[in-house]
Each structure stands twice: as C-alpha cells, then as structure tokens.
Amino acid sequence: MSAPATFVLTHAGLVATPAPGSIFAFIAMAPKWGLVPVLSGVLTGAMVSFLVALPIFSRSSAGGDVANAFAKAKQTVQAQQAQAATIGEKE
C-alpha cells in the first residue's frame, strides 16, 4: 500500500499499462516529465517490502541450513574433482 500511496501523493501515473510489469516497462510508460514520481513510488514499495521481510527472514533458522548446505556442496564438488583427476590419470 505504500507504493500506491506515494503515487497518489506525488500525482504519479503512467500513460499505459506496464505489461509485463518490469521496471523497464514502468520507465517506458512514465509520462515525459513524470519519471521521478513513478520511480519514487516503485522505490518506496521496494523499501517497505524489504523492511517487512527483513525481520521475518532474520528470525528463520534457514541461515544455518544454508551455510551447512554450502559446505556440503563444496565437499561434494571437491570429491568429484579428485575423482575426475584420478580417472584422467588412468587413461
């Protein structure tokens, strides 16, 4: 709701629908002199989404799992490289 509120407060609008909804479509559909209000609404929405998601993700226990998964994947790659090296020496 922060992005639409920013759009209303800054009188921002687009000249057409930003059809796939990407940032490039928003920039292309902004009026000639209305790029700053449109981008301020997009940035406000992104910042609020980040601030809401930050405590949710920081409280999850996935952080340790990611580090363990990375370490395990690194060991697997090293083992495969060592195995490939020994196969290459035999040939």
C-alpha positions as CSV (number, residue, x, y, z in Angstrom):
1,M,0.0,0.0,0.0
2,S,3.0,2.3,0.3
3,A,3.7,2.5,-3.4
4,P,0.1,3.4,-4.4
5,A,0.0,5.9,-1.6
6,T,3.2,7.5,-2.9
7,F,1.7,7.5,-6.4
8,V,-1.4,9.4,-5.1
9,L,0.6,11.9,-3.1
10,T,3.0,12.7,-5.9
11,H,0.3,12.6,-8.6
12,A,2.2,10.0,-10.5
13,G,0.7,7.9,-13.3
14,L,1.6,6.0,-16.4
15,V,0.4,6.6,-19.9
16,A,-0.4,2.9,-20.5
17,T,-0.4,-0.4,-18.7
18,P,3.2,-1.6,-17.9
19,A,2.6,-5.0,-19.4
20,P,5.0,-7.4,-18.1
21,G,5.2,-5.2,-15.0
22,S,9.0,-4.9,-15.0
23,I,10.9,-1.7,-14.0
24,F,11.8,-1.1,-17.7
25,A,8.1,-1.2,-18.6
26,F,7.4,1.3,-15.8
27,I,10.1,3.6,-17.1
28,A,8.9,3.3,-20.7
29,M,5.3,4.0,-19.8
30,A,6.0,7.0,-17.5
31,P,5.0,10.4,-18.8
32,K,7.7,12.6,-20.4
33,W,8.2,14.7,-17.2
34,G,6.8,12.2,-14.7
35,L,9.6,9.7,-14.3
36,V,10.7,10.9,-10.8
37,P,7.3,10.4,-9.1
38,V,6.9,7.0,-10.7
39,L,10.3,5.8,-9.7
40,S,9.8,7.2,-6.2
41,G,6.7,5.1,-5.8
42,V,8.5,2.0,-7.0
43,L,11.4,2.6,-4.7
44,T,9.1,3.2,-1.7
45,G,7.3,0.0,-2.4
46,A,10.6,-1.9,-2.6
47,M,12.0,-0.4,0.6
48,V,8.8,-1.2,2.6
49,S,8.8,-4.8,1.2
50,F,12.4,-5.2,2.3
51,L,11.8,-3.7,5.7
52,V,8.8,-6.0,6.3
53,A,10.7,-9.1,5.1
54,L,13.9,-8.4,7.0
55,P,12.7,-9.5,10.4
56,I,10.8,-12.4,9.0
57,F,13.9,-13.9,7.3
58,S,16.3,-13.0,10.1
59,R,14.2,-15.0,12.6
60,S,14.0,-18.1,10.4
61,S,16.5,-20.9,11.1
62,A,17.4,-21.2,7.4
63,G,20.6,-19.2,7.8
64,G,22.5,-22.1,9.4
65,D,21.0,-24.6,7.0
66,V,22.2,-22.6,4.0
67,A,25.8,-22.5,5.4
68,N,25.7,-26.2,6.1
69,A,24.3,-26.9,2.6
70,F,27.0,-24.8,1.0
71,A,29.8,-26.6,2.9
72,K,28.3,-30.0,1.9
73,A,28.1,-28.9,-1.7
74,K,31.7,-27.7,-1.6
75,Q,32.9,-31.0,-0.3
76,T,30.9,-32.9,-2.9
77,V,32.5,-30.8,-5.7
78,Q,36.0,-31.3,-4.3
79,A,35.4,-35.1,-4.1
80,Q,34.1,-35.1,-7.7
81,Q,37.1,-33.1,-8.9
82,A,39.5,-35.5,-7.2
83,Q,37.7,-38.5,-8.7
84,A,37.8,-36.9,-12.2
85,A,41.6,-36.3,-11.7
86,T,42.3,-39.9,-10.8
87,I,40.2,-41.1,-13.8
88,G,42.1,-38.8,-16.1
89,E,45.5,-40.2,-14.8
90,K,44.4,-43.8,-15.5
91,E,43.6,-43.0,-19.2
